[in-house]
Amino acid sequence: MGIVEEAHNVRVLGSGERNIVLAHGFGTDQSVWKHLIPHLLEENQRVILYDNMGAGTTNPDYFDFERYSTLEGYAYDLLAILEELQIDSCILVGHSVSAMIGAIASISRPDLFSKIIMLGGSPRYLNDVDYYGGFEQEDLDQLFEAMGSNYKAWCSGFAPLAVGGDMESVGVQEFSRTLFNMRPDIALSVARTIFQSDMRQILGLVTVPCHVIQSMKDLAVPVVISEYLHRNLGGESIVEVMSSDGHLPQLSSPDIVIPVLLRHIRHDIAV
């Protein structure tokens, strides 16, 4: 196993011609895909899983605060993983921030991505003139302050809001666990990078086909964002809004989400 693979806990499951890369979002790790993996392995394809640097499952000593102060740092990691595994084409399923990480990576290497499936992705979380991202700067400042002052308490409050559900639900407990596994200073740094990011200007440079999938109700990503992505992405795109609730529907509503993801993985956009 190469250095990059080891650092990111890369796992390659199954075998076949088609490569499907699963990339997780903030506060989770590759375990967020546990409901999807068995279905993918039933078909003749390879599934590649990895953890973003900073996830609780990665070595915190490898987290370079400067490198990961922009989403480009994560995009370089994704490209390095594909290179080390000698993958020349894949379908990327990117959840949350990994939807944008995949978009950035695809601009420099469109040949590596046959399509990107964006689950709950957003190019900008802050509201702006003629743009609704869902948050005001004051909201984010309060979020960062709460994370910095008592991380464990913040996790307990944020998890049910993000997942959508009570503290007893399996999805909330699972997200609480992976969130709490992150080192607090790293979690705060990653949250700042994500929530203050603005990827609107690069969307037009994304030429690979994008399947934009979103929950009807999502604390982090208003439903209008899916339409914004559809209008502004540079290549072919398609939108599907699911009846699911929350930002981690693959964990909280797998019965709704898994069939949708499988359909978008199997079928290309009809042009």
Beta strands, then each sheet from edge to edge (+ up, - down):
strand 1: 11-13
strand 2: 18-23
strand 3: 45-49
strand 4: 90-95
strand 5: 113-119
strand 6: 210-217
strand 7: 237-245
sheet 1: 1+ 3- 2- 4- 5- 6- 7-
end
